[in-house]
Amino acid sequence: MGETKQPDPSHVGEFPNGYPRRLPDSIDDLKAVVTSGRVEFSERLRQIGIYAFRNPHQMAFFSIQEIATVTETSPSSVHRFAKTLGFADYGALRKIFQKHIADTARENNQEKSATS
């Protein structure tokens, strides 16, 4: 019988072109993936990406339908954007933006406390 190759635990999935990567877990990771040039985005997905980084609060809390409306795309395009980045769905991508908002608020509160 053939030997089964064990997956490399440091990578979760692959880009369509075979470039191995781990699932982005921060806004900075997402920006690195988007700007790396290793993933090609259609014009609609590019629209969603631009909106996402300019409006992290909306990405954190808007529904998939609301994001589709404000980006003049469709819910399936928003879902495809999340899938292209390696997420199971838009909800999983939205958690990264929620984490970013929470981390930013926490940092701002710590800075205010330090200057008080």
Contact map, one row per residue, 1 for C-alpha under 8 A:
11100000000000000000000000000000000000000000000000000000000000000000000000000000000000000000000000000000000000000000
11110000000000000000000000000000000000000000000000000000000000000000000000000000000000000000000000000000000000000000
11111000000000000000000000000000000000000000000000000000000000000000000000000000000000000000000000000000000000000000
01111100000000000000000000000000000000000000000000000000000000000000000000000000000000000000000000000000000000000000
00111110000000000000000000000000000000000000000000000000000000000000000000000000000000000000000000000000000000000000
00011111000000000000000000000000000000000000000000000000000000000000000000000000000000000000000000000000000000000000
00001111100000000000000000000000000000000000000000000000000000000000000000000000000000000000000000000000000000000000
00000111111000000000000000000000000000000000000000000000000000000000000000000000000000000000000000000000000000000000
00000011111100000000000000000000000000000000000000000000000000000000000000000000000000000000000000000000000000000000
00000001111100000000110000000000000000000000000000000000000000000000000000000000000000000000000000000000000000000000
00000001111111000001111000000000000000000000000000000000000000000000000000000000000000000000000000000000000000000000
00000000111111000001111000000000000000000000000000000000000000000000000000000000000000000000000000000000000000000000
00000000001111100001111000000000000000000000000000000000000000000000000000000000000001000000000000000000000000000000
00000000001111111111100000000000000000000000000000000000000000000000000000000000000001000000000000000000000000000000
00000000000011111111100000000000000001100000000000000000000000000000000000000000000101000000000000000000000000000000
00000000000001111110000000000000000000100000000000000000000000000000000000000000000000000000000000000000000000000000
00000000000001111110000000000000000001100000000000000000000000000000000000000000000000000000000000000000000000000000
00000000000001111111000000000000000000000000000000000000000000000000000000000000000000000000000000000000000000000000
00000000000001111111100000000000000001000000000000000000000000000000000000000000000000000000000000000000000000000000
00000000001111100111110000000000000000000000000000000000000000000000000000000000000000000000000000000000000000000000
00000000011111100011111000000000000000000000000000000000000000000000000000000000000000000000000000000000000000000000
00000000011110000001111100000000000000000000000000000000000000000000000000000000000000000000000000000000000000000000
00000000001110000000111110000000000000000000000000000000000000000000000000000000000011100000000000000000000000000000
00000000000000000000011111101100100000000000000000000000000000000000000000000000000011000000000000000000000000000000
00000000000000000000001111101100000000000000000000000000000000000000000000000000000000000000000100000000000000000000
00000000000000000000000111111100000000000000000000000000000000000000000000000000000000000000000110110000000000000000
00000000000000000000000111111110000000000000000000000000000000000000000000000000000000000000000110010000000000000000
00000000000000000000000001111111000000000000000000000000000000000000000000000000000000000000000000000000000000000000
00000000000000000000000111111111100000000000000000000000000000000000000000000000000000000000000000000000000000000000
00000000000000000000000111111111110000000000000000000000000000000000000000000000000010000000000000000000000000000000
00000000000000000000000000111111111000000000000000001000000000000000000000000000000000000000000000000000000000000000
00000000000000000000000000011111111100000000000000000000000000000000000000000000000000000000000000000000000000000000
00000000000000000000000100001111111111100000000000000000000000000000000000000000000010000000000000000000000000000000
00000000000000000000000000000111111111100000000010000000000000000000000000000000000000000000000000000000000000000000
00000000000000000000000000000011111110000000000000000000000000000000000000000000000000000000000000000000000000000000
00000000000000000000000000000001111111100000000000000000000000000000000000000000000000000000000000000000000000000000
00000000000000000000000000000000111111110000000000000000000000000000000000000000000000000000000000000000000000000000
00000000000000101010000000000000110111110000000000000000000000000000000000000000000000000000000000000000000000000000
00000000000000111000000000000000110111111000000000000000000000000000000000000000000100000000000000000000000000000000
00000000000000000000000000000000000011111100000000000000000000000000000000000000000000000000000000000000000000000000
00000000000000000000000000000000000000111111110000000000000000000000000000000000000000000000000000000000000000000000
00000000000000000000000000000000000000011111110000000000000000000000000000000000000000000000000000000000000000000000
00000000000000000000000000000000000000001111111000000000000000000000000000000000000000000000000000000000000000000000
00000000000000000000000000000000000000001111111100000000000000000000000010001000000000000000000000000000000000000000
00000000000000000000000000000000000000001111111110000000000000000000000000001101100000000000000000000000000000000000
00000000000000000000000000000000000000001111111111000000000000000000000000000000000000000000000000000000000000000000
00000000000000000000000000000000000000000011111111100000000000000000001000000000000000000000000000000000000000000000
00000000000000000000000000000000000000000001111111110000000000000010001010000100100000000000000000000000000000000000
00000000000000000000000000000000010000000000111111111000000000000000000000000000100000000000000000000000000000000000
00000000000000000000000000000000000000000000011111111100000000000000000000000000000000000000000000000000000000000000
00000000000000000000000000000000000000000000001111111110000000000000001000000000000000000000000000000000000000000000
00000000000000000000000000000000000000000000000111111111011000000000000000000000000000000000000000000000000000000000
00000000000000000000000000000010000000000000000011111111000000000000000000000000000000000000000000000000000000000000
00000000000000000000000000000000000000000000000001111111000000000000000000000000000000000000000000000000000000000000
00000000000000000000000000000000000000000000000000111111111000000000000000000000000000000000000000000000000000000000
00000000000000000000000000000000000000000000000000011111111100000000000000000000000000000000000010001000000000000000
00000000000000000000000000000000000000000000000000000011111110000000000000000000000000000000000011001000000000000000
00000000000000000000000000000000000000000000000000010011111111000010000000000000000000000000000000000000000000000000
00000000000000000000000000000000000000000000000000010011111111000010000000000000000000000000010011000000000000000000
00000000000000000000000000000000000000000000000000000001111111000000000000000000000000000000011111001000000000000000
00000000000000000000000000000000000000000000000000000000111111100000000000000000000000000000010001000000000000000000
00000000000000000000000000000000000000000000000000000000011111111110000000000000000000000000000000000000000000000000
00000000000000000000000000000000000000000000000000000000000011111110000000000000000000000000000000000000000000000000
00000000000000000000000000000000000000000000000000000000000001111111000000100110000000000100000000000000000000000000
00000000000000000000000000000000000000000000000000000000000001111111100001100000000000000000000000000000000000000000
00000000000000000000000000000000000000000000000000000000000001111111110000000000000000000000000000000000000000000000
00000000000000000000000000000000000000000000000100000000011001111111111000100100000000000000000000000000000000000000
00000000000000000000000000000000000000000000000000000000000000011111111111101100000000000000000000000000000000000000
00000000000000000000000000000000000000000000000000000000000000001111111111000000000000000000000000000000000000000000
00000000000000000000000000000000000000000000000000000000000000000111111110000000000000000000000000000000000000000000
00000000000000000000000000000000000000000000001100100000000000000011111110000000000000000000000000000000000000000000
00000000000000000000000000000000000000000000000000000000000000000001111111000000000000000000000000000000000000000000
00000000000000000000000000000000000000000001000100000000000000000001111111101100000000000000000000000000000000000000
00000000000000000000000000000000000000000000000000000000000000001001100111111100000000000000000000000000000000000000
00000000000000000000000000000000000000000000000000000000000000011011000011111110000000000000000000000000000000000000
00000000000000000000000000000000000000000000000000000000000000000000000001111111000000000000000000000000000000000000
00000000000000000000000000000000000000000001100000000000000000000001000011111111100000000000000000000000000000000000
00000000000000000000000000000000000000000000100100000000000000010011000011111111110000000100000000000000000000000000
00000000000000000000000000000000000000000000000000000000000000010000000000111111111000001100000000000000000000000000
00000000000000000000000000000000000000000000100000000000000000000000000000011111111100000000000000000000000000000000
00000000000000000000000000000000000000000000100110000000000000000000000000001111111110000000000000000000000000000000
00000000000000000000000000000000000000000000000000000000000000000000000000000111111111111101100000000000000000000000
00000000000000000000000000000000000000000000000000000000000000000000000000000011111111111100000000000000000000000000
00000000000000100000000000000000000000100000000000000000000000000000000000000001111111100000000000000000000000000000
00000000000000000000001100000100100000000000000000000000000000000000000000000000111111100000000000000000000000000000
00000000000011100000001100000000000000000000000000000000000000000000000000000000011111110000000000000000000000000000
00000000000000000000001000000000000000000000000000000000000000000000000000000000011111111101100000000000000000000000
00000000000000000000000000000000000000000000000000000000000000000000000000000000011001111101000000000000000000000000
00000000000000000000000000000000000000000000000000000000000000000000000000000010011000111111100000000000000000000000
00000000000000000000000000000000000000000000000000000000000000010000000000000110011000111111110000000000000000000000
00000000000000000000000000000000000000000000000000000000000000000000000000000000000000001111111000000000000000000000
00000000000000000000000000000000000000000000000000000000000000000000000000000000010000111111111100000000000000000000
00000000000000000000000000000000000000000000000000000000000000000000000000000000010000101111111110000000000000000000
00000000000000000000000000000000000000000000000000000000001110000000000000000000000000000111111111000000000000000000
00000000000000000000000000000000000000000000000000000000000100000000000000000000000000000011111111100000000000000000
00000000000000000000000011100000000000000000000000000000000100000000000000000000000000000001111111110000000000000000
00000000000000000000000001100000000000000000000000000001101100000000000000000000000000000000111111111000000000000000
00000000000000000000000000000000000000000000000000000000101110000000000000000000000000000000011111111100000000000000
00000000000000000000000001000000000000000000000000000000000000000000000000000000000000000000001111111110000000000000
00000000000000000000000001100000000000000000000000000000000000000000000000000000000000000000000111111111000000000000
00000000000000000000000000000000000000000000000000000001100100000000000000000000000000000000000011111111100000000000
00000000000000000000000000000000000000000000000000000000000000000000000000000000000000000000000001111111110000000000
00000000000000000000000000000000000000000000000000000000000000000000000000000000000000000000000000111111111000000000
00000000000000000000000000000000000000000000000000000000000000000000000000000000000000000000000000011111111100000000
00000000000000000000000000000000000000000000000000000000000000000000000000000000000000000000000000001111111110000000
00000000000000000000000000000000000000000000000000000000000000000000000000000000000000000000000000000111111111000000
00000000000000000000000000000000000000000000000000000000000000000000000000000000000000000000000000000011111111100000
00000000000000000000000000000000000000000000000000000000000000000000000000000000000000000000000000000001111111110000
00000000000000000000000000000000000000000000000000000000000000000000000000000000000000000000000000000000111111111000
00000000000000000000000000000000000000000000000000000000000000000000000000000000000000000000000000000000011111111100
00000000000000000000000000000000000000000000000000000000000000000000000000000000000000000000000000000000001111111110
00000000000000000000000000000000000000000000000000000000000000000000000000000000000000000000000000000000000111111111
00000000000000000000000000000000000000000000000000000000000000000000000000000000000000000000000000000000000011111111
00000000000000000000000000000000000000000000000000000000000000000000000000000000000000000000000000000000000001111111
00000000000000000000000000000000000000000000000000000000000000000000000000000000000000000000000000000000000000111111
00000000000000000000000000000000000000000000000000000000000000000000000000000000000000000000000000000000000000011111
